[in-house]
Amino acid sequence: MQNRGQVNSPGAARRNPRSVASKRRGLRAKLAYGSRVVPAYLWQRLTRSLPSGKVHLILAVADHFEPAIVPGDGHARAPYDEQERRLERWCDEYPKVIDRWRDSDGRPLIHTYFYPAEQYDHGIIDRLAVHCHAGWGEIELHLHHGIELPDTAANTLRTLAGFRDALAFEHGCLSVAEGDERPRFAFVHGNFALANSAGGFDCGVDEEMQVLAAAGCYADLTLPPSPFHPSQPAKINSLYECGPRLNDPGAYRSGPDLTWGRTARKFPLMIQGPLMLSSNPGRSRRVGIENGSFSANNPPTLRRLQLWKRAMISVQGRPDWLFVKLHCHGMDPTQEDSVRGASFRDFLQKLVEGAEQRSEILHFVSAREMVNMILAACDGKDGNPGHYRDYFFKCWKQSAPCAAGDGLSQATGKR
């Protein structure tokens, strides 16, 4: 989505001293945001190292899935027939791309489709649900709000609850926890402005973590955006619970790490993707930021895979289970090569064929399955994480296979 804080063009800035001052303030702010992560990054690089022997590499793709997206204009919406064409093409082509390349459990690299609540359309979701019930993904919640005016907690809760219930009761999506019949969901915040963390833009709800908990959110997969974004916390490359008070504006910025043998109690859990420095040989910028995003100018590669692994995102005490949460905009037509084109296919083939040589046991998972494996680790489980795909949060429609690709879905653990 478009950044509402975008400054004028360089030419306009030269003509307007106030624009120059604003740009300088913006640069200072970005550097201040970036400085938050430096101590944690340096400490992690000193103290984290890959374990010897084989590692279970658990990969999930969080797709900020917006059929109405208009590249370069976050406020515009593509015509409805164009949305239908994009979705139909995706549902037809993506399974063909991934079907051949399976993980150690025989599962394909599916997407978790975080669909925007404010763009809900029954027909579009119905078609996507058919795709998912066939085993090619799962649908979760995405939300852009507070763009024109700050949103309120009450309205945010109504919006989330309404979309949650539509997905569950009308489309058979989402999940339930053992002993609880209400729909549960994973979440991604539009424009990364979680809990009103972007200076009042694109949200407005300080107590958003509490609102998410009340609506039934079990995990947030928003982070990381960029070290230079105001929402980026100092805590990086981590799986953790939020701080002690969910209604505090900074509740998600810190909290206790999830630990093997210590049952997780506070939801939503924070599931971060990798945030690393990367070298870019042959490019104008020799040093870049790795944040797990698939994009046209940065498609997935084995070089990037090594950075995702070096981030060492794991449940503390279970370093051989590495969790890699990646993200993309699958419906953005400018990103096609990185999500289903030649670059993506080349990466997927090398990822699967070279796994044994790299001492990796691959597990392709949905966001729900990733959280289930994390919860299993917190409960002291070990061995093959693939046994815990349905450990605690089960698919809403048990008759519909969740993220199997071939109809496989087994609950193999109890929490």
Steps between C-alpha positions, in 0.01 A plus 500: 500500500609853435684683776292802599812671628660508156698821439491707184726436204864614529436785258210630703705466819772723358242769434338471841724545807225365723499178296877474544460542876225238506716258306788553741271440796375185327855376451585568865188312608587200284852490639356519851265209426786302351722558801249310716590168345879537496574369853279193457637431152863517614429284804323239290785484253740436790290244681294315237643226283340219308497168686715218369326221317163512332249778561126500443435799275138611537390748230176695477407762237277778635338640186357851541236391251323794335330422167399868476855634532609774259882517502624844600163623626396365837163678492384373159315173433517285189167436321309197621543303177876555524497368857316189380749446217797536735355256751393244242843505340669458838276210603563330166875558474646496850419134579669397175813692599536349847349153464820330384720626783405356838645519850603209721135440593384499138346850526528782242608859574154648548414860588307635794271757340462799733197661336406863584185519710410841360502355146281198576301372204296182532566376147874559510537329838279212387736431209808531720342267758450232234871530417591465867262213577665312213819516707687796347496745788309652790327837544569732795429865585665815369385855571574850376326761712529848643624633166282808457419541870623309806294189565349409839534186707127430480486532121815291456348223712176511298691485172719210606215305659275548199761380253606218734144369517449531125815299432405230750123466469453586131823372344618226738840659564708590810545268798388407851695421815440186697214551742390829339249527217558863399697571181869584548735669257850624419547864407708739291462878535476709184788744453670333800346762734427250778347647818518855365878480473540723193453831674121497470490406131323191363350384830406723795439220752762502778344196667490295180673194650218475756244541221665219303495273804131575559420420135671159520841569348755237604805636313620818332728459196541868407867541588753593379440795267841672484738620771419854380123470551345644818323173580825301509575398861845455649417131546584317176525146364285370783193300600346647814201600706400865527577716800299483823217736395346434159318834502828695515603663168838324506374161614648318200841669515637273772412193698630160614645267240314178435695223668510122465315342791315822604141500377398816316208673670457848353356548153554634241852362475751708306645305205779699339670443168873544444664841520864495393766703324582362157774562250399574142800434277466657159231745610525871558426454869756259639312449826127442521229391739366146501146485638365185337300679229460360148510786251578567136845639576572246775360155416570201725846345457722252681721792607202651678414160646830502687409834659157370603669209673764717665225710659444189716135565577404220733333411827774545759650160585387347169763638258462214253147619413551816292193707416517713185201728444520662155260747339390621159221672304388214279234701317730787403554450124845660521617224740403199290852370433586489869187311608431257215729585207838370387693641797262342748495163323879492485520574872240239593674229299839577655344528846351152484770320302787637712341462842682182597837639397431810712399275796143631490175317562240717327150566629271723290225633726213745532507769767265285709725196469808706588332623818396145587860382470614793715241411766612139492858609563384720788332191645830310489438292189795389292578280200332578168307832507297375205306287750352812657339683208158473668625495856264756656323715239292282269343594168150642533356241260653171597355348183712739292875425480718781629817584308559144384516519123392137483231479765733404785418643843575323826478619859794332667534682830303628793574819686 
